[in-house]
Amino acid sequence: MNSKKAFTLIELLVVIAIIGILATVSIISLSNARAKSRDAKRAGDMKQVQTALELFFNDNNRYPTATE
C-alpha cells in the first residue's frame, strides 16, 4: 500500500489563520507601544522647556517675554 504523508487543506488553512491572528495581535500591540513612546517623548520635551524657563528665571529674576 502506498500512503503519502502530506498536510490536508484544512490543516493548512488552520495554520494560516493562526499565523494571521498572531500577526494582527502583534501589530496592534506595536502600535500601542509607539503611541506610548510618542507621549513619553512629548512629556520629556515639556519637562525640558520647564527646566529652561526655571533656569532663565533664576538668572534674570523674570520670565522671558515674547519679544526676546
PyRosetta script that sets phi, psi and omega in degrees:
from pyrosetta import init, pose_from_sequence

init()
pose = pose_from_sequence("MNSKKAFTLIELLVVIAIIGILATVSIISLSNARAKSRDAKRAGDMKQVQTALELFFNDNNRYPTATE")
pose.set_psi(1, 135.2)
pose.set_omega(1, -178.7)
pose.set_phi(2, -101.4)
pose.set_psi(2, 105.6)
pose.set_omega(2, 178.2)
pose.set_phi(3, -114.4)
pose.set_psi(3, 124.9)
pose.set_omega(3, 179.6)
pose.set_phi(4, -96.0)
pose.set_psi(4, 137.7)
pose.set_omega(4, 177.0)
pose.set_phi(5, -96.3)
pose.set_psi(5, 112.9)
pose.set_omega(5, -179.8)
pose.set_phi(6, -149.7)
pose.set_psi(6, 163.0)
pose.set_omega(6, 177.7)
pose.set_phi(7, -83.0)
pose.set_psi(7, 144.4)
pose.set_omega(7, 176.1)
pose.set_phi(8, -86.1)
pose.set_psi(8, 166.6)
pose.set_omega(8, 179.6)
pose.set_phi(9, -62.3)
pose.set_psi(9, -38.9)
pose.set_omega(9, 179.4)
pose.set_phi(10, -62.6)
pose.set_psi(10, -44.2)
pose.set_omega(10, 179.7)
pose.set_phi(11, -62.2)
pose.set_psi(11, -42.3)
pose.set_omega(11, 179.0)
pose.set_phi(12, -65.3)
pose.set_psi(12, -40.8)
pose.set_omega(12, 179.2)
pose.set_phi(13, -65.4)
pose.set_psi(13, -38.9)
pose.set_omega(13, 178.3)
pose.set_phi(14, -63.8)
pose.set_psi(14, -44.2)
pose.set_omega(14, 180.0)
pose.set_phi(15, -64.7)
pose.set_psi(15, -42.1)
pose.set_omega(15, 179.1)
pose.set_phi(16, -64.4)
pose.set_psi(16, -39.5)
pose.set_omega(16, 178.6)
pose.set_phi(17, -64.7)
pose.set_psi(17, -42.0)
pose.set_omega(17, 179.0)
pose.set_phi(18, -63.6)
pose.set_psi(18, -43.3)
pose.set_omega(18, 178.1)
pose.set_phi(19, -62.6)
pose.set_psi(19, -40.2)
pose.set_omega(19, 177.9)
pose.set_phi(20, -63.2)
pose.set_psi(20, -42.2)
pose.set_omega(20, 179.1)
pose.set_phi(21, -64.7)
pose.set_psi(21, -44.3)
pose.set_omega(21, 178.7)
pose.set_phi(22, -63.3)
pose.set_psi(22, -39.7)
pose.set_omega(22, 178.5)
pose.set_phi(23, -64.4)
pose.set_psi(23, -41.4)
pose.set_omega(23, 179.5)
pose.set_phi(24, -63.7)
pose.set_psi(24, -44.5)
pose.set_omega(24, 179.8)
pose.set_phi(25, -63.4)
pose.set_psi(25, -41.3)
pose.set_omega(25, -178.9)
pose.set_phi(26, -69.1)
pose.set_psi(26, -35.4)
pose.set_omega(26, 178.4)
pose.set_phi(27, -67.4)
pose.set_psi(27, -40.0)
pose.set_omega(27, 179.0)
pose.set_phi(28, -64.6)
pose.set_psi(28, -44.5)
pose.set_omega(28, -179.9)
pose.set_phi(29, -67.9)
pose.set_psi(29, -32.8)
pose.set_omega(29, 177.5)
pose.set_phi(30, -66.6)
pose.set_psi(30, -40.4)
pose.set_omega(30, 179.5)
pose.set_phi(31, -67.6)
pose.set_psi(31, -35.0)
pose.set_omega(31, 175.9)
pose.set_phi(32, -65.5)
pose.set_psi(32, -39.2)
pose.set_omega(32, 178.9)
pose.set_phi(33, -65.8)
pose.set_psi(33, -38.6)
pose.set_omega(33, 177.8)
pose.set_phi(34, -63.3)
pose.set_psi(34, -42.2)
pose.set_omega(34, 179.5)
pose.set_phi(35, -63.0)
pose.set_psi(35, -43.0)
pose.set_omega(35, 178.3)
pose.set_phi(36, -64.3)
pose.set_psi(36, -36.9)
pose.set_omega(36, 179.0)
pose.set_phi(37, -64.9)
pose.set_psi(37, -43.0)
pose.set_omega(37, 178.1)
pose.set_phi(38, -63.4)
pose.set_psi(38, -40.6)
pose.set_omega(38, 179.2)
pose.set_phi(39, -64.3)
pose.set_psi(39, -39.7)
pose.set_omega(39, 178.9)
pose.set_phi(40, -65.4)
pose.set_psi(40, -38.5)
pose.set_omega(40, 178.3)
pose.set_phi(41, -65.0)
pose.set_psi(41, -42.4)
pose.set_omega(41, 178.3)
pose.set_phi(42, -62.0)
pose.set_psi(42, -43.3)
pose.set_omega(42, 179.6)
pose.set_phi(43, -64.0)
pose.set_psi(43, -38.5)
pose.set_omega(43, 177.4)
pose.set_phi(44, -65.3)
pose.set_psi(44, -40.2)
pose.set_omega(44, 177.9)
pose.set_phi(45, -63.8)
pose.set_psi(45, -41.1)
pose.set_omega(45, 178.6)
pose.set_phi(46, -65.4)
pose.set_psi(46, -35.9)
pose.set_omega(46, 177.7)
pose.set_phi(47, -65.4)
pose.set_psi(47, -37.5)
pose.set_omega(47, 178.2)
pose.set_phi(48, -65.9)
pose.set_psi(48, -39.9)
pose.set_omega(48, 177.8)
pose.set_phi(49, -64.2)
pose.set_psi(49, -42.2)
pose.set_omega(49, 178.9)
pose.set_phi(50, -61.1)
pose.set_psi(50, -44.1)
pose.set_omega(50, -180.0)
pose.set_phi(51, -64.4)
pose.set_psi(51, -40.6)
pose.set_omega(51, 179.3)
pose.set_phi(52, -63.7)
pose.set_psi(52, -40.9)
pose.set_omega(52, 178.4)
pose.set_phi(53, -66.0)
pose.set_psi(53, -39.1)
pose.set_omega(53, 177.8)
pose.set_phi(54, -65.3)
pose.set_psi(54, -40.2)
pose.set_omega(54, 177.3)
pose.set_phi(55, -64.3)
pose.set_psi(55, -41.4)
pose.set_omega(55, 177.3)
pose.set_phi(56, -62.1)
pose.set_psi(56, -42.9)
pose.set_omega(56, -179.8)
pose.set_phi(57, -63.8)
pose.set_psi(57, -40.2)
pose.set_omega(57, -179.9)
pose.set_phi(58, -65.1)
pose.set_psi(58, -35.1)
pose.set_omega(58, -179.6)
pose.set_phi(59, -77.8)
pose.set_psi(59, -35.8)
pose.set_omega(59, -170.0)
pose.set_phi(60, -116.1)
pose.set_psi(60, -2.4)
pose.set_omega(60, -177.9)
pose.set_phi(61, 57.3)
pose.set_psi(61, 28.4)
pose.set_omega(61, 176.3)
pose.set_phi(62, -163.3)
pose.set_psi(62, 164.1)
pose.set_omega(62, 176.4)
pose.set_phi(63, -91.9)
pose.set_psi(63, 156.1)
pose.set_omega(63, -179.9)
pose.set_phi(64, -68.9)
pose.set_psi(64, 150.1)
pose.set_omega(64, 178.5)
pose.set_phi(65, -97.9)
pose.set_psi(65, 173.5)
pose.set_omega(65, -177.4)
pose.set_phi(66, -68.9)
pose.set_psi(66, -24.7)
pose.set_omega(66, -178.2)
pose.set_phi(67, -80.6)
pose.set_psi(67, -13.7)
pose.set_omega(67, -179.0)
pose.set_phi(68, -80.4)
pose.dump_pdb("model.pdb")
